[in-house]
């Protein structure tokens, strides 16, 4: 299926993450990004079978090459700007 990005809720962070990861794996999503603007965090996961492999966690204004878009450099600082 492709890639999915999720914004994490404030009050049910762990439950929200667990439910989403299970659902997305079942539906065949191959890549998952969790974006938490409160703490300026990007987490990148790749599905391997029915499990998720965490590929990295990036913070602040880092420049990253994150799957499945690793050919392009992403400036995280631009995600946090309002």
KAMO-V240304 format. One record per run of one state. SS is the DSSP state (H for helix, E for strand, C for the rest). FROM is the first residue (numbers start at 0). TO is the last residue. If there is no record, write none. Layout:
SS;FROM;TO
SS;FROM;TO
This chain:
C;0;1
E;2;6
C;7;11
H;12;25
C;26;29
E;30;35
C;36;39
E;40;47
C;48;49
E;50;58
C;59;61
E;62;63
C;64;72
E;73;74
C;75;75
H;76;79
C;80;81
